[in-house]
Amino acid sequence: MQAAEADTRNMKPLVALVIIMGVLIVTGIVVIVVTITSRMGGGRTASSPAATVTQFAAVDLPVPAGCQVMETTTANDRLILRLGTGERCNQVLIVDISTGKLLGTLRLVPNGQ
């Protein structure tokens, strides 16, 4: 009889440990499922960039005749176009990506002009 009581006392910490590990396993599985779901696009909120971008139709961007786009890059919500081939073509155009509107033109001139 004493052996049975000793076994029962020794089993209580083991039972508590098994319950705690079971809770950790269930929590881990829930975290994995939520992560997979949010990465597949189910977790998009109204503040995500894809939800706030407005669409625009074809936009004409004024580029001087004879000029070519030499380089493009993006920064934040801006498209930056560097024009070249010719002295009057040395300029940088800054365009709002979401609307297609020309925000400004930087003319690159030699030092002293």
Helices and strands as residue ranges (DSSP letters): H 2-37, I 38-42, H 49-52, E 68-75, E 78-84, G 87-89, E 91-96, E 102-107
